[in-house]
Amino acid sequence: MNKSVRIALAASALAIAYPVSAWVLGRQIESAMNEQYANVDGNPFVKIVQRDFRRGIFSSTETVSIEFFGETMKAFALRDAEATSAAMKPMKITLRSEIRHGPFPGGMTLAAAVSDSELILDEETKKQLAPILGDKKPLVAHTVYRFDRGGVVTLSSPAFSTTLPAAEGETPDKVTWDGITIAIDFARGMSSYTFQADAPKFEVIDGKGGHLRMSALRASGDQRRIFDDEPMLYAGSQKFSVGQIDAGKPGENGEGGNKVLLKELSYVIDLPVNGEFIDLAAKIGAQVVQVGKNNFGPAHYDFSLRHLHARTIAKLHHALLKLYADPAKLTNAANTPALFAPLTEPGLELLGHNPEISIDRLSFNSPHGEATLAARASLKDMKPEDMGNPVMLIGKLQASAELSFPEALVGEFAGDSKADPEKVSDEGAPGDAARQQAADLAAQGYITRENGTIRSKVAFGNGQLTVNGKPFNPMAMGGGMAKKSSLQN
């Protein structure tokens, strides 16, 4: 066989193999998309109301309509006959995708397929958005599917600047949005995914000079499905942050006024798996929390839920989905006890695994120093029958807390404009009673006072409340203070 014949046969084989491989890959991508849509089956908030997939040899098209909160909106509309149809209308979106099959979709990329999708609007919505977006598409997505049925999708929404309608003679409000981009890298069937979102700026300036600016909005996450048979239950981490929030309203003559400034805000959620259990730890913080001239930052609020039995969480999740799947019952306030009865069994089972709830850190700054609080609570060896016995519940409750705050805050919160922990204010000043109570507590050993700071530790266990290690009866304490106040008057 001469060389030219071999080349001709190779070319013929390639000409036959490429369409076949493109057709096979197109079928695989359709199957992968079917898997993703199957994940929302049973979700009462999201419903695929229509889907049309037309597969060809080298390309396919898909049009899918998705409805959000449809049954819930219908239930509220039936309950409230006076509600307007627009207010009760379910949210519905339609996406159209042009999919090019691999192995070289478009002749440039080595991939199973490449898809370009856009949001399809009805004519009325297009007309309403035209003054804002012009000819820009409200939402587009570009997806590259890998040969393992995973892929990367990049979504984007355009920037715009618009003015809102205003009454005659008034200055209109101005809204500016610098757009958003979201990148999601997903595994087959969404068994795991990572995401990154960025929105540079959102700003509203009202006609009277007030403003709200949010800049450097970001989000990221790394999620992995805990159980193969639980498509909506993920573990991992997520982070949301805002570089700065600046809000304010001018006072009279455009001077003074109220101002709020927040910088370096963050909300971090960690949800790791530890054997049969999952933990949830959340941290909320801001480096600057300025209200007027006072800065209360850095400020932190960290809380956690630990030792949550994963399979029981899944049972509770299914019970909640079943509850929300019947919105007619959900909107019937008269049937509230029976409505939430299905949550009792998984809820009690979850408590039986001895979960722990904690405020790991609550802190803020002040002109006088930092105030902090940490607390945790759990029910040890909880059993279903204990729920009907308050005495058993109290006996199994284990709780503790530690707090620390500047003593000067006592007078300030009580109403003194000039609180000084080293001096006693003039007789009758608002902070006197509060400072006297603090002195009484210190004398009894319930708090410690050192270098202008008040500290205390509170614990509850085996039915006993202690403060700084001393037995404490809040009822007796309240009576003693009330008696002293009465004698002083």
RODO-2510 file (C-alpha; in nm, 4 decimals, decimal comma):
residues 489
     n   res          X          Y          Z
     1     m     0,0000     0,0000     0,0000
     2     n     0,1587     0,3237    -0,1096
     3     k     0,1857     0,6356     0,1042
     4     s    -0,0935     0,8292    -0,0674
     5     v    -0,3397     0,5449    -0,0102
     6     r    -0,2477     0,5275     0,3585
     7     i    -0,3000     0,8996     0,3950
     8     a    -0,6358     0,8770     0,2214
     9     l    -0,7489     0,5924     0,4474
    10     a    -0,6322     0,7791     0,7592
    11     a    -0,8194     1,0899     0,6480
    12     s    -1,1310     0,8830     0,5793
    13     a    -1,1080     0,7177     0,9200
    14     l    -1,0698     1,0581     1,0865
    15     a    -1,3614     1,1983     0,8895
    16     i    -1,5784     0,9129     1,0168
    17     a    -1,4375     0,9024     1,3743
    18     y    -1,4775     1,2732     1,4505
    19     p    -1,8538     1,2927     1,3901
    20     v    -1,9009     0,9695     1,5839
    21     s    -1,6983     1,0981     1,8786
    22     a    -1,8806     1,4325     1,8659
    23     w    -2,2170     1,2543     1,8722
    24     v    -2,1051     1,0300     2,1638
    25     l    -1,9750     1,3289     2,3614
    26     g    -2,2983     1,5178     2,2969
    27     r    -2,4912     1,2261     2,4415
    28     q    -2,2617     1,2181     2,7466
    29     i    -2,3103     1,5915     2,8067
    30     e    -2,6867     1,5510     2,7875
    31     s    -2,6605     1,2728     3,0460
    32     a    -2,4402     1,4902     3,2688
    33     m    -2,6939     1,7736     3,2509
    34     n    -2,9719     1,5278     3,3353
    35     e    -2,7802     1,4330     3,6503
    36     q    -2,7543     1,7966     3,7570
    37     y    -3,1255     1,8642     3,7045
    38     a    -3,2099     1,5470     3,8978
    39     n    -3,0476     1,7023     4,2035
    40     v    -3,3382     1,9459     4,2410
    41     d    -3,6044     1,6727     4,2382
    42     g    -3,7978     1,6954     4,5621
    43     n    -3,6826     2,0515     4,6311
    44     p    -4,0019     2,2498     4,7060
    45     f    -3,8399     2,5828     4,6204
    46     v    -3,7089     2,5014     4,2709
    47     k    -3,8997     2,3306     3,9906
    48     i    -3,8041     2,2536     3,6313
    49     v    -4,1302     2,3461     3,4622
    50     q    -4,0157     2,2891     3,1018
    51     r    -3,7059     2,1575     2,9305
    52     d    -3,6368     2,1093     2,5601
    53     f    -3,3052     1,9454     2,4626
    54     r    -3,2305     1,8968     2,0944
    55     r    -2,9147     1,7029     2,0249
    56     g    -2,7362     1,7043     1,6931
    57     i    -2,4081     1,5527     1,5778
    58     f    -2,1782     1,8523     1,6313
    59     s    -2,3993     2,0725     1,8471
    60     s    -2,7111     2,0788     2,0620
    61     t    -2,9501     2,3370     2,1981
    62     e    -3,1335     2,3456     2,5275
    63     t    -3,4114     2,5691     2,6569
    64     v    -3,5080     2,5251     3,0213
    65     s    -3,7579     2,7158     3,2356
    66     i    -3,7098     2,7162     3,6131
    67     e    -3,9669     2,8285     3,8676
    68     f    -3,8749     2,9468     4,2188
    69     f    -4,1142     2,9340     4,5182
    70     g    -4,4024     2,8546     4,2832
    71     e    -4,6203     2,6446     4,5125
    72     t    -4,5511     2,8733     4,8084
    73     m    -4,6627     3,1811     4,6148
    74     k    -4,9766     3,0034     4,5002
    75     a    -5,0615     2,9054     4,8578
    76     f    -5,0235     3,2617     4,9832
    77     a    -5,2317     3,3894     4,6926
    78     l    -5,5146     3,1497     4,7816
    79     r    -5,4976     3,2516     5,1464
    80     d    -5,4920     3,6251     5,0755
    81     a    -5,7637     3,6949     4,8194
    82     e    -5,6810     4,0666     4,8248
    83     a    -5,3187     4,0141     4,7293
    84     t    -5,2295     4,1392     4,3851
    85     s    -5,1489     3,8773     4,1258
    86     a    -4,8144     4,0458     4,0566
    87     a    -4,7088     4,0216     4,4203
    88     m    -4,7995     3,6531     4,4390
    89     k    -4,6606     3,5572     4,0984
    90     p    -4,3857     3,2903     4,1175
    91     m    -4,0402     3,3863     4,0005
    92     k    -3,9600     3,2158     3,6716
    93     i    -3,6519     3,2302     3,4504
    94     t    -3,5718     3,0769     3,1119
    95     l    -3,2220     2,9889     2,9950
    96     r    -3,1201     2,9025     2,6415
    97     s    -2,7903     2,7258     2,5714
    98     e    -2,5959     2,6637     2,2522
    99     i    -2,3741     2,3586     2,3073
   100     r    -2,0836     2,2663     2,0783
   101     h    -1,9632     1,9061     2,1085
   102     g    -1,5980     1,8008     2,1451
   103     p    -1,3394     1,6768     2,1201
   104     f    -1,2473     2,0173     1,9707
   105     p    -1,5609     2,2315     2,0150
   106     g    -1,5268     2,5398     1,8021
   107     g    -1,1907     2,4103     1,6760
   108     m    -0,9954     2,5749     1,9596
   109     t    -1,0495     2,3910     2,2896
   110     l    -0,9884     2,0279     2,3823
   111     a    -1,3008     1,9461     2,5826
   112     a    -1,6099     1,7294     2,5859
   113     a    -1,8232     2,0319     2,5031
   114     v    -1,8514     2,4086     2,5319
   115     s    -2,1805     2,5801     2,6109
   116     d    -2,2860     2,9440     2,5890
   117     s    -2,6057     3,0299     2,7740
   118     e    -2,8122     3,3430     2,8231
   119     l    -3,1175     3,4524     3,0149
   120     i    -3,4248     3,4848     2,7946
   121     l    -3,6623     3,7670     2,8855
   122     d    -4,0199     3,8217     2,7812
   123     e    -4,0989     4,1331     2,5786
   124     e    -4,2455     4,3262     2,8717
   125     t    -3,9368     4,2665     3,0873
   126     k    -3,7073     4,3588     2,7985
   127     k    -3,8941     4,6857     2,7618
   128     q    -3,8578     4,7626     3,1333
   129     l    -3,4855     4,6830     3,1409
   130     a    -3,3972     4,8600     2,8131
   131     p    -3,3397     5,2032     2,9769
   132     i    -3,1059     5,0392     3,2289
   133     l    -2,9136     4,7766     3,0308
   134     g    -2,9534     4,9002     2,6751
   135     d    -2,8564     4,6143     2,4451
   136     k    -2,6541     4,4304     2,7128
   137     k    -2,7602     4,0789     2,8053
   138     p    -2,8710     4,0597     3,1712
   139     l    -2,6957     3,7276     3,2366
   140     v    -2,4624     3,5091     3,0311
   141     a    -2,2755     3,1888     3,1126
   142     h    -1,9852     3,0100     2,9435
   143     t    -1,9320     2,6445     3,0372
   144     v    -1,6450     2,4150     2,9448
   145     y    -1,7310     2,0476     3,0080
   146     r    -1,4440     1,8127     3,0814
   147     f    -1,4320     1,4528     2,9621
   148     d    -1,5057     1,3347     3,3199
   149     r    -1,8470     1,5165     3,3022
   150     g    -1,7326     1,7884     3,5358
   151     g    -1,6513     2,1378     3,4156
   152     v    -1,6087     2,5081     3,4742
   153     v    -1,8864     2,7638     3,4295
   154     t    -1,8323     3,1391     3,4294
   155     l    -2,1380     3,3599     3,4810
   156     s    -2,1453     3,7355     3,4395
   157     s    -2,3948     4,0174     3,4664
   158     p    -2,3184     4,3608     3,3207
   159     a    -2,2524     4,6917     3,4910
   160     f    -2,5106     4,9689     3,4705
   161     s    -2,5931     5,3132     3,6055
   162     t    -2,9470     5,4449     3,6161
   163     t    -3,1739     5,6979     3,7821
   164     l    -3,5026     5,6040     3,9439
   165     p    -3,8291     5,7878     3,8774
   166     a    -3,8888     6,0850     4,1079
   167     a    -4,1783     6,3160     4,1825
   168     e    -4,1905     6,6460     4,0033
   169     g    -3,9435     6,8914     4,1485
   170     e    -3,7436     6,6263     4,3339
   171     t    -3,3933     6,5011     4,2512
   172     p    -3,4030     6,1372     4,1356
   173     d    -3,2106     5,8623     4,3112
   174     k    -2,9103     5,7206     4,1263
   175     v    -2,8152     5,3519     4,1312
   176     t    -2,4779     5,2216     4,0110
   177     w    -2,3793     4,8574     3,9795
   178     d    -2,0390     4,7534     3,8468
   179     g    -2,1497     4,4019     3,7522
   180     i    -2,0638     4,0602     3,8906
   181     t    -1,8668     3,7564     3,7768
   182     i    -1,8983     3,4059     3,9226
   183     a    -1,6749     3,1092     3,8409
   184     i    -1,7778     2,7568     3,9478
   185     d    -1,5603     2,4474     3,9031
   186     f    -1,7820     2,1405     3,9488
   187     a    -1,7347     1,7650     3,9526
   188     r    -1,9657     1,5146     3,7865
   189     g    -2,3186     1,5389     3,9204
   190     m    -2,2149     1,8348     4,1404
   191     s    -2,0648     1,5905     4,3914
   192     s    -1,8204     1,8689     4,4761
   193     y    -1,7564     2,2230     4,3597
   194     t    -1,5585     2,5374     4,4248
   195     f    -1,6746     2,8885     4,3469
   196     q    -1,5428     3,2434     4,3329
   197     a    -1,7602     3,5555     4,2954
   198     d    -1,6576     3,9197     4,2585
   199     a    -1,8696     4,2355     4,2490
   200     p    -1,6656     4,5590     4,2495
   201     k    -1,9264     4,8110     4,3647
   202     f    -2,2902     4,8834     4,4411
   203     e    -2,3963     5,2410     4,5119
   204     v    -2,7182     5,4287     4,5772
   205     i    -2,7283     5,8082     4,6052
   206     d    -3,0671     5,9466     4,6930
   207     g    -3,1974     6,2824     4,5832
   208     k    -3,1530     6,4335     4,9288
   209     g    -2,7815     6,3559     4,9540
   210     g    -2,7962     6,0291     5,1450
   211     h    -2,5846     5,7434     5,0137
   212     l    -2,5014     5,3753     5,0446
   213     r    -2,1810     5,2386     4,8939
   214     m    -2,0627     4,8786     4,9044
   215     s    -1,7290     4,7945     4,7458
   216     a    -1,5132     4,4866     4,6880
   217     l    -1,7873     4,2272     4,7419
   218     r    -1,6418     3,8774     4,7201
   219     a    -1,7464     3,5203     4,7889
   220     s    -1,5664     3,1870     4,7652
   221     g    -1,6248     2,8311     4,8698
   222     d    -1,5133     2,4699     4,8545
   223     q    -1,7972     2,2190     4,9023
   224     r    -1,8186     1,8403     4,8903
   225     r    -2,1282     1,6209     4,9177
   226     i    -2,1329     1,4322     5,2493
   227     f    -2,3415     1,1351     5,1304
   228     d    -2,3862     1,0128     4,7728
   229     d    -2,7602     0,9720     4,8312
   230     e    -2,8074     1,3227     4,9757
   231     p    -2,7590     1,5635     4,6827
   232     m    -2,8228     1,8826     4,8829
   233     l    -2,6111     1,8127     5,1929
   234     y    -2,2561     1,9491     5,1607
   235     a    -1,9586     2,0043     5,3889
   236     g    -1,6674     2,2384     5,3371
   237     s    -1,6023     2,6095     5,3711
   238     q    -1,7466     2,9359     5,2460
   239     k    -1,6347     3,2968     5,2810
   240     f    -1,8187     3,6202     5,2086
   241     s    -1,6476     3,9569     5,2410
   242     v    -1,7055     4,3254     5,1741
   243     g    -1,4185     4,5688     5,1516
   244     q    -1,6203     4,8660     5,2712
   245     i    -1,9752     4,9800     5,3437
   246     d    -2,0256     5,3531     5,3665
   247     a    -2,3708     5,4861     5,4489
   248     g    -2,4802     5,8298     5,5555
   249     k    -2,7371     6,1021     5,5497
   250     p    -2,6543     6,4725     5,5743
   251     g    -2,7948     6,6851     5,8517
   252     e    -2,9496     7,0256     5,8168
   253     n    -2,7848     7,2521     5,5598
   254     g    -2,5892     6,9485     5,4348
   255     e    -2,3677     6,9379     5,7449
   256     g    -2,3249     6,6823     6,0231
   257     g    -2,5795     6,4069     5,9868
   258     n    -2,5473     6,0344     6,0505
   259     k    -2,2652     5,8236     5,9156
   260     v    -2,1890     5,4520     5,9318
   261     l    -1,8609     5,3136     5,8043
   262     l    -1,7724     4,9433     5,8013
   263     k    -1,4413     4,8116     5,6681
   264     e    -1,3078     4,4630     5,5998
   265     l    -1,6267     4,2743     5,6801
   266     s    -1,6093     3,8978     5,6583
   267     y    -1,8379     3,6012     5,7177
   268     v    -1,6577     3,2661     5,7192
   269     i    -1,8352     2,9310     5,7551
   270     d    -1,6502     2,6046     5,8106
   271     l    -1,8453     2,2781     5,8004
   272     p    -1,5987     1,9884     5,8425
   273     v    -1,6884     1,6208     5,8736
   274     n    -1,5538     1,4315     6,1750
   275     g    -1,6453     1,0658     6,1369
   276     e    -2,0247     1,0385     6,1680
   277     f    -2,0543     1,3978     6,2804
   278     i    -2,0258     1,7441     6,1320
   279     d    -1,9337     2,0713     6,3001
   280     l    -2,0442     2,4183     6,2002
   281     a    -1,8239     2,7130     6,2906
   282     a    -1,9086     3,0635     6,1743
   283     k    -1,7043     3,3798     6,2176
   284     i    -1,8407     3,7284     6,1530
   285     g    -1,6067     4,0235     6,1868
   286     a    -1,5233     4,3775     6,0857
   287     q    -1,2035     4,5735     6,1395
   288     v    -1,3815     4,9098     6,1460
   289     v    -1,7328     4,9644     6,2838
   290     q    -1,7712     5,3396     6,2909
   291     v    -2,1002     5,4967     6,3965
   292     g    -2,0792     5,8736     6,3925
   293     k    -1,7429     5,9576     6,5475
   294     n    -1,7090     5,6355     6,7479
   295     n    -1,5280     5,3286     6,6166
   296     f    -1,6318     4,9993     6,7801
   297     g    -1,3982     4,7869     6,5718
   298     p    -1,2406     4,5451     6,5523
   299     a    -1,5649     4,3590     6,6290
   300     h    -1,6195     3,9836     6,6160
   301     y    -1,9034     3,7359     6,6550
   302     d    -1,7939     3,3732     6,6322
   303     f    -2,0385     3,0917     6,7042
   304     s    -2,0431     2,7179     6,6485
   305     l    -2,2622     2,4079     6,6529
   306     r    -2,0538     2,0976     6,7136
   307     h    -2,1060     1,7222     6,7203
   308     l    -2,4068     1,7222     6,4872
   309     h    -2,4893     1,3697     6,3710
   310     a    -2,4737     1,3876     5,9926
   311     r    -2,7360     1,1238     5,9092
   312     t    -2,9772     1,2786     6,1589
   313     i    -2,9203     1,6184     6,0005
   314     a    -3,0194     1,4555     5,6709
   315     k    -3,3410     1,3217     5,8319
   316     l    -3,4222     1,6667     5,9691
   317     h    -3,3542     1,8182     5,6273
   318     h    -3,5946     1,5741     5,4603
   319     a    -3,8606     1,6532     5,7212
   320     l    -3,8195     2,0259     5,6504
   321     l    -3,8438     1,9713     5,2754
   322     k    -4,1609     1,7688     5,3259
   323     l    -4,2990     2,0481     5,5413
   324     y    -4,2277     2,3152     5,2807
   325     a    -4,3572     2,0914     5,0037
   326     d    -4,7122     2,1440     5,1359
   327     p    -4,7406     2,5251     5,1444
   328     a    -5,1191     2,5095     5,1935
   329     k    -5,0577     2,3657     5,5412
   330     l    -4,7635     2,5993     5,5946
   331     t    -4,9834     2,9049     5,5547
   332     n    -5,2418     2,7728     5,8023
   333     a    -5,1355     2,9376     6,1277
   334     a    -5,4111     2,7616     6,3250
   335     n    -5,2478     2,4237     6,2622
   336     t    -4,8958     2,5169     6,3798
   337     p    -4,8460     2,2395     6,6445
   338     a    -4,9473     1,9608     6,4053
   339     l    -4,7508     2,1231     6,1256
   340     f    -4,4171     2,1010     6,3048
   341     a    -4,4830     1,7628     6,4676
   342     p    -4,2837     1,5723     6,1969
   343     l    -3,9719     1,7655     6,3038
   344     t    -3,9933     1,6367     6,6608
   345     e    -3,8512     1,2875     6,6039
   346     p    -3,5372     1,3881     6,4092
   347     g    -3,4942     1,6901     6,6372
   348     l    -3,4932     1,4733     6,9497
   349     e    -3,2654     1,2219     6,7819
   350     l    -3,0218     1,5030     6,7035
   351     l    -3,0232     1,6167     7,0688
   352     g    -2,9588     1,2579     7,1725
   353     h    -2,6152     1,2777     7,0096
   354     n    -2,5130     1,5524     7,2556
   355     p    -2,4535     1,8508     7,0255
   356     e    -2,2910     2,1637     7,1663
   357     i    -2,3700     2,5250     7,0884
   358     s    -2,1128     2,7949     7,1573
   359     i    -2,0604     3,1656     7,1289
   360     d    -1,6873     3,1293     7,0809
   361     r    -1,6270     3,5019     7,0775
   362     l    -1,8405     3,8138     7,0967
   363     s    -1,6279     4,1244     7,1188
   364     f    -1,6213     4,4906     7,0281
   365     n    -1,4039     4,7888     7,1044
   366     s    -1,5043     5,1092     7,2797
   367     p    -1,3408     5,4357     7,3851
   368     h    -1,2797     5,2667     7,7220
   369     g    -1,1388     4,9356     7,5926
   370     e    -1,2527     4,5979     7,4610
   371     a    -1,5602     4,4061     7,5771
   372     t    -1,5703     4,0274     7,5249
   373     l    -1,8060     3,7368     7,5858
   374     a    -1,7678     3,3624     7,5301
   375     a    -2,0348     3,1032     7,6135
   376     r    -2,1218     2,7398     7,5426
   377     a    -2,4061     2,5037     7,6250
   378     s    -2,4947     2,1372     7,5734
   379     l    -2,7390     1,8694     7,6926
   380     k    -2,5549     1,5597     7,8111
   381     d    -2,7051     1,2108     7,7589
   382     m    -3,0297     1,3521     7,6249
   383     k    -3,3170     1,1036     7,5763
   384     p    -3,6524     1,1593     7,3981
   385     e    -3,8515     1,1127     7,7184
   386     d    -3,6541     1,3938     7,8844
   387     m    -3,8240     1,6558     7,6657
   388     g    -4,1458     1,6266     7,8657
   389     n    -3,9645     1,6622     8,1983
   390     p    -3,8217     2,0118     8,2656
   391     v    -3,6414     1,8881     8,5774
   392     m    -3,4499     1,6282     8,3738
   393     l    -3,3609     1,8884     8,1132
   394     i    -3,2244     2,1275     8,3751
   395     g    -3,0246     1,8456     8,5303
   396     k    -2,8590     1,7607     8,1979
   397     l    -2,7855     2,1168     8,0914
   398     q    -2,4164     2,2058     8,0954
   399     a    -2,3360     2,5722     8,0288
   400     s    -2,0633     2,8242     8,0946
   401     a    -1,9732     3,1805     8,0018
   402     e    -1,6872     3,4234     8,0492
   403     l    -1,7231     3,7988     8,0127
   404     s    -1,4958     4,0975     8,0373
   405     f    -1,5712     4,4661     7,9807
   406     p    -1,4435     4,8101     8,0846
   407     e    -1,5996     4,9295     8,4066
   408     a    -1,6535     5,2719     8,2515
   409     l    -1,9152     5,1166     8,0245
   410     v    -2,1356     5,0509     8,3287
   411     g    -2,1892     5,4197     8,3824
   412     e    -2,2077     5,4961     8,0116
   413     f    -2,4796     5,2387     7,9479
   414     a    -2,6637     5,3652     8,2539
   415     g    -2,6745     5,7127     8,1032
   416     d    -2,3691     5,8984     8,2331
   417     s    -2,2201     6,1219     7,9700
   418     k    -1,8817     6,1217     8,1466
   419     a    -1,8229     5,7856     8,3078
   420     d    -1,5005     5,7532     8,5082
   421     p    -1,4332     5,4221     8,6867
   422     e    -1,1871     5,5858     8,9290
   423     k    -1,4313     5,8458     9,0566
   424     v    -1,7762     5,8431     9,2081
   425     s    -2,0073     6,0746     9,0157
   426     d    -2,2232     6,3409     9,1771
   427     e    -2,5021     6,2032     9,3921
   428     g    -2,8052     6,1179     9,1862
   429     a    -2,6184     6,0775     8,8548
   430     p    -2,7643     5,8028     8,6307
   431     g    -2,4635     5,5692     8,6691
   432     d    -2,4551     5,5704     9,0510
   433     a    -2,6981     5,2803     9,1020
   434     a    -2,5286     5,0668     8,8388
   435     r    -2,1841     5,1298     8,9861
   436     q    -2,3137     5,0545     9,3347
   437     q    -2,4504     4,7208     9,2110
   438     a    -2,1111     4,6451     9,0556
   439     a    -1,9431     4,7251     9,3865
   440     d    -2,1848     4,4939     9,5715
   441     l    -2,1158     4,2088     9,3279
   442     a    -1,7416     4,2592     9,3637
   443     a    -1,7671     4,2578     9,7435
   444     q    -1,9434     3,9206     9,7273
   445     g    -1,6844     3,7787     9,4875
   446     y    -1,9169     3,7441     9,1890
   447     i    -1,7057     3,9753     8,9737
   448     t    -1,3454     4,0917     8,9795
   449     r    -1,2405     4,4525     8,9211
   450     e    -0,8859     4,5098     8,8012
   451     n    -0,7294     4,8031     8,6156
   452     g    -1,0703     4,9399     8,5184
   453     t    -1,1955     4,6033     8,3843
   454     i    -1,4786     4,3859     8,5162
   455     r    -1,4483     4,0094     8,4684
   456     s    -1,6674     3,7169     8,5627
   457     k    -1,7171     3,3462     8,4935
   458     v    -2,0609     3,1861     8,5000
   459     a    -2,1235     2,8111     8,4995
   460     f    -2,4298     2,5883     8,5213
   461     g    -2,4059     2,2140     8,5728
   462     n    -2,5880     1,9435     8,7674
   463     g    -2,8629     2,1942     8,8430
   464     q    -2,6218     2,4370     9,0152
   465     l    -2,5445     2,7931     8,9028
   466     t    -2,2104     2,9385     9,0051
   467     v    -2,0529     3,2773     8,9416
   468     n    -1,6755     3,3003     8,9793
   469     g    -1,6936     2,9597     9,1461
   470     k    -1,9467     3,0721     9,4084
   471     p    -2,3066     2,9405     9,4299
   472     f    -2,5416     3,2039     9,2955
   473     n    -2,9182     3,2479     9,3426
   474     p    -3,0428     3,5162     9,1010
   475     m    -3,3823     3,5338     9,2718
   476     a    -3,2281     3,6037     9,6106
   477     m    -2,9870     3,8480     9,4551
   478     g    -3,2700     4,0371     9,2893
   479     g    -3,4626     4,0507     9,6155
   480     g    -3,1609     4,1770     9,8067
   481     m    -3,0951     4,4532     9,5584
   482     a    -3,4604     4,5510     9,5482
   483     k    -3,4672     4,5700     9,9294
   484     k    -3,1537     4,7852     9,9404
   485     s    -3,2959     5,0190     9,6763
   486     s    -3,6205     5,0509     9,8767
   487     l    -3,4322     5,1399    10,1964
   488     q    -3,2256     5,4019    10,0134
   489     n    -3,5412     5,5634     9,8778
***
